Amino acid sequence: MFDAVARRYDLTNTVLSGGRDRAWRRATRDALGLRPGRAVLDLAAGTGVSTVQLEGAGARAVACDFSLGMLRAGRRSGRGVPMVAGDALALPFADGSFDAVTISFGLRNVADVPLALRELARITRPGGTLVVCEFSRPTWRPWRVVYTEYLMRALPPVARRVSSNPEAYVYLAESIRAWPDQAGLAAEVEAAGWTNVQWRDLTGGIVALHRATKPAD
């Protein structure tokens, strides 16, 4: 499915989010608190557009995705960042390889969320940072109703106009509705061994940034 949407993936995301995807990427970078020379993994990086944002902070950023189609699209676009094919449930990196790890709009798509969170902890050095940027639950009820209506009624027709695989965006809407709210995801992150779990709502809670720390040895 992700191979099939790769060709116009970035354009589709920008259109469907009303251009907010750029601000969400900046907020993710800022939440990581990256410093020059730090190693950061961008998991579920897609074409690497988010990885380029991280590298802009001076970090040594690596893009990892299990969709070869996405990685090929990123290379064709000349992203210029290291790209590695890998499964979130068995990451191809040694223990403690990264100072920080992040996953944007990808955790929702893995088959075993707790295992993916533990794998991210494994490859992060003690004291390192996790940031999860993911769709969430608008906190103001009227806004939540508007958003849900957009997901189920407006998103599919828009996707049919701009996406290279519109059917995939039906799955997108359904997976967002089934995803836990902010507190629910925070509990899952903590259960996977991360500490100091906090979250911040973006765009009224349509998206939430969860930030956590790997305990020191």
C-alpha positions as semicolon CSV with decimal commas, in nm:
position;residue;x (nm);y (nm);z (nm)
1;M;0,000;0,000;0,000
2;F;0,276;0,247;0,092
3;D;0,472;0,164;-0,223
4;A;0,159;0,250;-0,420
5;V;0,119;0,597;-0,265
6;A;0,489;0,688;-0,272
7;R;0,490;0,881;-0,601
8;R;0,261;1,160;-0,479
9;Y;0,280;1,097;-0,106
10;D;0,430;1,429;0,003
11;L;0,196;1,634;-0,217
12;T;-0,107;1,443;-0,090
13;N;-0,007;1,496;0,273
14;T;0,031;1,869;0,220
15;V;-0,308;1,897;0,049
16;L;-0,497;1,682;0,301
17;S;-0,346;1,864;0,599
18;G;-0,406;2,209;0,454
19;G;-0,032;2,268;0,462
20;R;-0,006;2,198;0,837
21;D;0,231;1,905;0,778
22;R;0,523;2,149;0,752
23;A;0,449;2,298;1,093
24;W;0,412;1,950;1,245
25;R;0,756;1,854;1,113
26;R;0,910;2,167;1,263
27;A;0,744;2,100;1,598
28;T;0,880;1,745;1,597
29;R;1,232;1,870;1,529
30;D;1,206;2,128;1,806
31;A;1,071;1,872;2,057
32;L;1,375;1,651;1,997
33;G;1,606;1,931;2,112
34;L;1,875;1,823;1,866
35;R;2,227;1,961;1,880
36;P;2,492;1,949;1,608
37;G;2,653;1,609;1,575
38;R;2,380;1,418;1,757
39;A;2,260;1,097;1,589
40;V;1,885;1,072;1,533
41;L;1,674;0,801;1,370
42;D;1,368;0,904;1,172
43;L;1,159;0,585;1,167
44;A;0,876;0,545;0,914
45;A;1,045;0,833;0,733
46;G;0,871;0,771;0,402
47;T;1,049;0,971;0,132
48;G;1,275;1,138;0,388
49;V;1,120;1,485;0,383
50;S;1,101;1,478;0,764
51;T;1,461;1,353;0,788
52;V;1,586;1,653;0,593
53;Q;1,412;1,873;0,852
54;L;1,603;1,697;1,131
55;E;1,934;1,725;0,949
56;G;1,871;2,098;0,920
57;A;1,922;2,119;1,296
58;G;2,280;1,995;1,248
59;A;2,205;1,640;1,358
60;R;2,328;1,325;1,186
61;A;1,988;1,201;1,073
62;V;1,908;0,858;0,928
63;A;1,582;0,775;0,748
64;C;1,439;0,427;0,799
65;D;1,127;0,283;0,639
66;F;0,999;-0,061;0,547
67;S;0,856;0,060;0,215
68;L;1,119;0,035;-0,058
69;G;0,889;0,237;-0,281
70;M;0,899;0,528;-0,037
71;L;1,277;0,514;-0,009
72;R;1,317;0,502;-0,387
73;A;1,089;0,803;-0,423
74;G;1,302;0,987;-0,168
75;R;1,622;0,907;-0,354
76;R;1,470;1,021;-0,683
77;S;1,377;1,348;-0,511
78;G;1,741;1,398;-0,410
79;R;1,683;1,412;-0,035
80;G;2,053;1,358;0,030
81;V;2,014;1,182;0,366
82;P;2,114;0,824;0,457
83;M;1,824;0,584;0,391
84;V;1,792;0,236;0,538
85;A;1,522;-0,024;0,476
86;G;1,406;-0,168;0,805
87;D;1,118;-0,313;1,005
88;A;1,008;-0,124;1,316
89;L;0,968;-0,458;1,496
90;A;1,331;-0,564;1,432
91;L;1,536;-0,253;1,367
92;P;1,869;-0,310;1,188
93;F;2,073;-0,105;1,438
94;A;2,288;-0,190;1,738
95;D;2,184;-0,115;2,096
96;G;2,231;0,251;2,189
97;S;2,305;0,365;1,834
98;F;2,113;0,694;1,854
99;D;2,089;0,995;2,082
100;A;1,727;1,047;1,978
101;V;1,458;0,862;1,784
102;T;1,136;0,980;1,630
103;I;0,844;0,839;1,437
104;S;0,585;1,060;1,266
105;F;0,250;0,924;1,152
106;G;0,392;0,571;1,141
107;L;0,345;0,414;1,483
108;R;-0,024;0,372;1,402
109;N;0,073;0,145;1,110
110;V;0,294;-0,110;1,284
111;A;0,159;-0,455;1,368
112;D;0,281;-0,448;1,730
113;V;0,301;-0,101;1,886
114;P;0,451;-0,209;2,223
115;L;0,725;-0,405;2,046
116;A;0,806;-0,110;1,819
117;L;0,835;0,119;2,122
118;R;1,067;-0,130;2,292
119;E;1,279;-0,157;1,978
120;L;1,311;0,220;1,968
121;A;1,422;0,213;2,332
122;R;1,678;-0,058;2,256
123;I;1,857;0,147;1,991
124;T;1,850;0,468;2,198
125;R;2,133;0,550;2,438
126;P;2,045;0,590;2,809
127;G;1,909;0,939;2,864
128;G;1,812;0,969;2,498
129;T;1,486;1,110;2,367
130;L;1,181;0,970;2,189
131;V;0,932;1,192;2,008
132;V;0,617;1,044;1,854
133;C;0,418;1,271;1,623
134;E;0,083;1,109;1,551
135;F;-0,279;1,185;1,481
136;S;-0,478;1,209;1,802
137;R;-0,810;1,326;1,950
138;P;-0,923;1,690;1,933
139;T;-0,996;1,804;2,287
140;W;-1,280;2,046;2,207
141;R;-1,590;1,845;2,123
142;P;-1,725;2,068;1,839
143;W;-1,381;2,064;1,674
144;R;-1,367;1,686;1,717
145;V;-1,701;1,649;1,539
146;V;-1,585;1,868;1,248
147;Y;-1,260;1,673;1,223
148;T;-1,435;1,335;1,225
149;E;-1,670;1,451;0,951
150;Y;-1,371;1,566;0,746
151;L;-1,198;1,229;0,787
152;M;-1,494;1,022;0,679
153;R;-1,662;1,249;0,421
154;A;-1,418;1,501;0,277
155;L;-1,082;1,321;0,292
156;P;-1,163;1,035;0,048
157;P;-1,285;1,265;-0,236
158;V;-0,980;1,491;-0,195
159;A;-0,751;1,186;-0,197
160;R;-0,911;1,067;-0,520
161;R;-0,802;1,391;-0,687
162;V;-0,440;1,407;-0,569
163;S;-0,323;1,063;-0,451
164;S;-0,164;0,792;-0,665
165;N;-0,363;0,534;-0,463
166;P;-0,684;0,690;-0,320
167;E;-0,805;0,366;-0,159
168;A;-0,513;0,382;0,086
169;Y;-0,662;0,697;0,237
170;V;-0,979;0,514;0,336
171;Y;-0,750;0,303;0,555
172;L;-0,587;0,625;0,677
173;A;-0,917;0,766;0,802
174;E;-1,021;0,441;0,967
175;S;-0,684;0,392;1,139
176;I;-0,695;0,745;1,282
177;R;-1,040;0,687;1,430
178;A;-0,924;0,362;1,591
179;W;-0,607;0,512;1,741
180;P;-0,591;0,582;2,119
181;D;-0,620;0,935;2,253
182;Q;-0,334;1,132;2,405
183;A;-0,349;0,971;2,749
184;G;-0,390;0,624;2,600
185;L;-0,078;0,655;2,386
186;A;0,118;0,804;2,678
187;A;0,032;0,494;2,883
188;E;0,158;0,267;2,604
189;V;0,485;0,460;2,577
190;E;0,541;0,437;2,953
191;A;0,455;0,065;2,957
192;A;0,728;0,009;2,696
193;G;0,992;0,134;2,941
194;W;1,016;0,504;2,859
195;T;1,002;0,766;3,137
196;N;0,901;1,133;3,174
197;V;0,625;1,086;2,916
198;Q;0,457;1,413;2,822
199;W;0,247;1,529;2,532
200;R;0,155;1,853;2,360
201;D;-0,142;1,904;2,130
202;L;-0,099;2,054;1,785
203;T;-0,380;2,201;1,574
204;G;-0,632;2,158;1,853
205;G;-0,542;1,795;1,917
206;I;-0,567;1,670;1,560
207;V;-0,202;1,581;1,614
208;A;-0,016;1,523;1,940
209;L;0,356;1,520;2,013
210;H;0,454;1,264;2,277
211;R;0,802;1,309;2,423
212;A;0,977;1,061;2,652
213;T;1,322;0,973;2,787
214;K;1,505;0,642;2,802
215;P;1,603;0,576;3,164
216;A;1,970;0,609;3,248
217;D;2,150;0,287;3,336
